[in-house]
Amino acid sequence: MAGGGTGGHVIPALAVARELRRRGHETMFVGTGRGLEARLVPAEGFELKKIEIGALNRVGVGQKLATLARLPIATSACRRWVRGAGAVFSMGGYVAGPPVLAAIATGVPVVVMEPNAAPGFTNRAIGRLVSRALISFPETAACFPAGRSEMTGLPVREEFFAIAPKPRGEVLEVLVTGGSQGSRTLNRAGRESWPLFRGSGMKVRIVHQSGPKEYEKLREEFSASGLEGEVTPFIADMPRAFASADLVVCRSGAGTVSELAAAGKPAILAPFPFAADDHQTRNAEAVERAGAARRTTDREMNGERLFRMVSDIAAENGLLERMGTAARGLARRGAAQRAAEILEELAGGHGSK
């Protein structure tokens, strides 16, 4: 299992690893000692082989030179580990580079899972050499050899798929979330929008996940706004929060848009502008084209923009329902199971379980 650093790389790989273990296979991870994998992988009972490697994309010259110097050493170490493997599964990211290169050099099949509309640097670099690419958006198929890609989506918790369509009530339920650490842009836009919602007389209830840093100040201001709802630093049960919402305002990382699709929730997407290769913008564009979301930019997202977008969506009869149906049309159930099946097929053909 190759890929580390962030939860977006580690958590889906863990879902596939758990499925492989359930099927009786041995699974080993390659990662670094500083990424999220260093904590999550051992906690799940999987072996983690550590390498020293850094990024090549969107970094300074010094970082690039240091990474290029380490790349042969890290790849050599990975060759020893992957030589006896049946297959290598990659979520991309710079941590995946050495084990994937080692697999290609030794003839071990490589399966990549690319959850973004536009592949990241590592998956772009090795795209033509992979045995199979598991994707979430149809347009991503063009980045891989014809016939080698399959729409599987990203592993998503079953609780999101279990959310039933929610008929809109008299009060519009809006969920604003910038992730567990919050978003300064969405926090500012939320704060600026509250007087506008209050002054409009719109019947709205807002739940705003702020992250811990700005929580106290936002909580006080929301309490004084006179609106229904709450500001909370963290939402532990996100499926429940999604189930209560008529409309979600959020970023557009791969995990987020996959959860929106599984839950069938319409959204207003404000992509994080500094995501690698601007992949959040590409994701938001793909979801908007499908009719499941409305998109704005981080620069344009302010209180007036947020209020106007919510008001316009709410004012069009049946639009929320149509967007929700379109979102659910993007969902793919059983991604971890399908990834495990493909890995079994390729490992069997490679002569190893």
C-alpha positions in Angstrom: 0.0 0.0 0.0 1.7 3.2 -1.2 0.6 6.7 -0.2 0.8 8.8 2.9 1.1 12.3 4.3 -2.5 13.3 4.5 -5.8 11.7 5.5 -6.9 11.8 1.9 -4.2 9.4 1.0 -4.1 7.2 4.1 -7.7 6.7 5.0 -8.9 5.2 1.7 -5.8 3.0 1.5 -6.7 1.7 5.0 -10.2 0.9 3.9 -8.8 -1.2 1.0 -6.2 -2.8 3.4 -8.9 -3.8 5.8 -10.9 -5.5 3.0 -7.8 -7.3 1.8 -7.1 -8.5 5.4 -10.7 -9.7 5.7 -10.1 -11.8 2.5 -7.0 -13.4 4.1 -4.2 -11.4 2.4 -1.1 -9.9 4.0 -0.8 -6.1 3.6 2.2 -3.8 4.2 2.3 0.0 3.9 5.2 2.2 2.8 5.2 5.7 4.2 7.2 8.2 6.2 7.6 8.8 9.9 6.1 12.2 9.8 2.9 11.7 7.8 -0.5 10.7 9.2 0.3 7.1 8.2 2.9 6.9 11.0 0.0 7.1 13.5 -3.0 5.5 11.7 -1.4 2.5 10.0 0.2 0.8 13.2 -3.0 1.6 15.1 -4.9 -0.6 12.6 -2.4 -3.4 13.1 -0.6 -3.1 9.7 3.1 -3.1 9.2 4.6 0.3 8.1 7.9 0.4 6.2 9.4 3.9 6.4 11.3 5.8 3.8 12.8 9.3 3.6 11.3 11.2 0.7 9.8 14.6 0.1 7.7 16.4 -2.6 8.8 17.3 -6.1 5.8 19.3 -7.2 5.2 22.9 -6.1 8.3 23.1 -3.9 11.4 25.2 -4.0 14.6 24.2 -5.8 16.3 23.1 -2.6 13.5 20.7 -1.7 13.5 19.3 -5.3 17.2 18.6 -5.2 17.0 17.0 -1.8 14.1 14.8 -3.0 15.9 13.8 -6.2 19.0 12.9 -4.2 16.9 10.6 -1.9 14.7 9.1 -4.7 17.2 6.4 -5.8 17.9 5.3 -2.2 14.2 5.2 -1.3 13.3 3.3 -4.5 16.1 0.8 -3.9 14.8 0.1 -0.4 11.3 -0.4 -1.8 12.5 -2.8 -4.4 13.4 -5.3 -1.7 9.9 -4.9 -0.2 7.8 -5.1 -3.4 9.8 -7.9 -5.1 7.7 -10.6 -3.5 4.4 -8.7 -3.6 1.5 -9.7 -5.7 0.6 -6.1 -6.4 1.1 -2.5 -5.3 -1.9 -0.2 -4.5 -1.2 3.5 -4.7 -3.2 6.5 -3.6 -0.7 8.8 -5.2 1.2 11.6 -3.5 5.0 12.0 -3.2 5.2 9.1 -0.7 3.9 6.7 -3.4 6.7 7.6 -5.8 9.4 5.2 -4.7 7.3 2.1 -4.1 5.5 2.6 -7.4 8.7 3.1 -9.3 10.1 0.0 -7.6 7.0 -2.0 -8.6 7.3 -0.9 -12.3 11.0 -1.7 -12.4 10.4 -5.2 -11.0 7.3 -6.0 -13.0 4.9 -6.0 -10.1 1.3 -4.8 -11.1 0.4 -1.3 -9.9 -3.2 -0.3 -9.2 -3.8 3.4 -8.6 -6.8 5.0 -7.0 -7.3 8.5 -8.3 -10.2 10.2 -6.6 -9.7 13.7 -8.1 -11.0 14.9 -11.5 -7.4 15.9 -12.4 -4.7 13.3 -11.3 -1.9 14.4 -9.0 1.7 14.7 -10.0 2.7 11.1 -9.1 -0.3 9.5 -10.9 0.3 11.8 -13.9 3.9 10.8 -14.1 3.3 7.0 -14.0 -0.2 7.0 -15.5 0.7 5.2 -18.8 2.5 2.4 -16.9 -0.2 1.4 -14.4 -2.1 -1.9 -14.7 -5.4 -0.4 -13.5 -6.7 3.0 -12.5 -9.7 3.3 -10.2 -11.3 6.7 -10.8 -14.2 8.8 -9.5 -14.9 11.1 -12.5 -15.4 10.0 -16.2 -13.0 12.7 -17.5 -10.1 11.2 -15.5 -10.0 8.2 -17.7 -8.3 10.2 -20.4 -5.2 10.3 -18.2 -4.7 6.6 -18.2 -4.3 3.9 -21.0 -7.5 3.0 -22.8 -9.3 0.1 -21.2 -7.4 0.3 -17.9 -9.6 2.6 -15.9 -12.7 1.8 -14.0 -15.2 4.1 -12.2 -15.1 2.8 -8.6 -15.3 6.0 -6.6 -13.5 6.5 -3.3 -14.2 4.3 -0.2 -16.9 6.1 1.8 -18.4 5.1 5.1 -21.6 3.2 4.7 -23.5 5.7 6.9 -23.4 8.3 4.2 -25.0 5.9 1.7 -27.7 5.1 4.2 -28.9 8.7 4.3 -32.4 8.9 2.9 -33.5 11.8 0.6 -34.8 14.7 2.8 -37.9 16.5 1.7 -37.4 20.2 2.2 -39.3 21.6 5.2 -40.5 25.1 6.0 -37.0 26.0 7.4 -34.0 25.6 5.1 -31.3 23.6 6.9 -27.8 24.8 5.9 -24.6 23.0 7.0 -21.3 25.0 6.6 -18.1 23.1 7.1 -14.5 23.8 6.3 -13.2 20.5 7.7 -12.0 19.5 11.1 -9.7 22.5 11.4 -12.1 24.9 9.9 -11.7 27.3 7.0 -10.9 31.0 7.5 -12.7 31.8 4.2 -15.9 30.0 5.1 -15.7 31.3 8.7 -15.5 34.9 7.5 -18.2 34.4 4.9 -20.5 32.8 7.4 -20.0 35.6 9.9 -20.7 38.2 7.2 -23.8 36.4 6.0 -25.6 36.1 9.3 -27.0 39.7 9.3 -28.1 39.3 5.7 -30.0 36.1 6.5 -31.5 37.7 9.5 -32.5 40.9 7.6 -34.0 38.9 4.7 -36.5 37.1 6.9 -35.6 33.8 5.3 -36.5 30.8 7.4 -33.1 29.2 7.8 -31.3 27.2 10.4 -27.5 27.2 10.1 -25.0 24.7 11.6 -21.5 25.9 11.1 -18.4 23.8 11.9 -15.7 26.5 12.6 -12.7 24.5 13.7 -11.1 25.2 17.1 -9.2 28.4 16.5 -12.1 30.8 15.8 -14.8 28.9 17.6 -15.3 31.1 20.7 -15.6 34.4 18.7 -17.9 32.9 16.1 -20.1 31.3 18.7 -20.6 34.6 20.5 -21.4 36.4 17.2 -23.8 33.7 16.1 -25.6 33.8 19.4 -26.1 37.5 19.0 -27.3 37.2 15.4 -30.7 35.9 16.4 -30.6 33.1 13.9 -31.6 29.5 14.5 -28.7 26.9 14.7 -25.3 26.7 16.2 -21.6 27.1 15.7 -19.5 24.1 16.8 -15.8 23.5 16.7 -16.0 19.9 15.5 -18.8 17.6 14.2 -18.0 14.1 15.4 -21.0 12.5 13.6 -20.8 14.0 10.1 -23.3 11.5 8.5 -25.9 12.7 11.0 -25.1 16.3 10.2 -25.4 15.6 6.5 -28.7 13.8 7.0 -30.2 16.9 8.7 -29.0 19.3 6.0 -30.9 20.6 2.9 -27.7 22.2 1.5 -24.0 21.9 2.4 -21.4 24.7 2.0 -17.9 23.3 1.9 -14.6 22.8 0.2 -14.2 20.2 -2.6 -11.5 17.7 -1.7 -12.0 14.2 -3.0 -13.3 12.8 0.3 -15.8 15.6 0.7 -17.3 15.4 -2.8 -17.4 11.6 -2.4 -19.4 11.9 0.8 -21.7 14.5 -0.8 -22.4 12.1 -3.6 -23.0 9.1 -1.3 -25.4 11.2 0.8 -27.1 12.7 -2.2 -26.6 16.3 -0.9 -26.6 19.4 -3.0 -23.7 21.7 -2.3 -22.1 25.1 -2.7 -18.4 24.4 -3.3 -15.6 26.9 -2.6 -12.4 25.1 -3.6 -9.3 25.5 -1.5 -7.1 27.5 -3.9 -3.7 26.1 -2.6 -4.5 22.4 -3.0 -1.9 20.5 -5.0 -2.4 21.0 -8.8 -5.6 23.0 -7.9 -7.4 19.6 -7.8 -10.2 21.0 -5.7 -11.2 23.4 -8.5 -11.2 20.5 -11.0 -13.4 18.5 -8.6 -15.8 21.3 -8.1 -16.1 21.9 -11.8 -16.9 18.2 -12.4 -19.6 18.2 -9.7 -21.1 21.4 -11.0 -21.2 20.0 -14.6 -23.2 17.0 -13.2 -25.7 19.5 -11.8 -25.0 18.5 -8.2 -23.4 21.8 -6.9 -22.9 25.5 -7.5 -19.3 26.7 -7.5 -17.6 29.9 -6.4 -13.9 30.8 -5.9 -12.1 31.3 -2.6 -11.5 34.9 -3.5 -15.2 35.6 -4.3 -16.6 33.8 -1.3 -17.8 36.4 1.2 -21.0 37.0 3.2 -22.9 38.6 0.3 -21.9 35.8 -2.1 -22.8 33.1 0.3 -26.2 34.7 1.1 -27.0 35.2 -2.5 -26.1 31.7 -3.6 -28.1 30.1 -0.8 -31.1 32.4 -1.6 -31.0 31.7 -5.3 -30.9 27.9 -4.8 -33.7 28.0 -2.2 -35.9 30.3 -4.4 -35.9 27.9 -7.5 -38.7 25.4 -7.0 -37.4 21.8 -7.0 -33.8 22.8 -7.5 -32.5 21.3 -4.2 -34.2 18.0 -5.1 -32.7 17.9 -8.6 -29.2 18.7 -7.3 -29.5 16.0 -4.7 -30.5 13.4 -7.3 -27.6 14.5 -9.5 -25.2 14.2 -6.5 -26.4 10.6 -5.8 -25.8 9.8 -9.5 -22.1 10.4 -8.9 -21.9 7.9 -6.0 -20.2 4.6 -6.3 -20.8 2.0 -3.6 -18.3 -0.7 -2.6 -15.1 1.0 -3.7 -12.9 -0.8 -1.2 -14.3 -4.2 -2.1 -13.9 -3.6 -5.9 -10.3 -2.4 -5.3 -9.6 -5.6 -3.4 -11.1 -7.7 -6.1 -8.9 -6.1 -8.8 -5.8 -6.5 -6.6 -6.6 -10.2 -6.2 -7.0 -10.6 -9.9 -3.7 -8.9 -10.8 -1.8 -10.6 -7.9 -3.1 -14.0 -9.1 -1.9 -13.3 -12.6 1.5 -12.2 -11.2 1.9 -15.5 -9.4 1.6 -14.4 -5.8 -1.3 -14.3 -3.4 
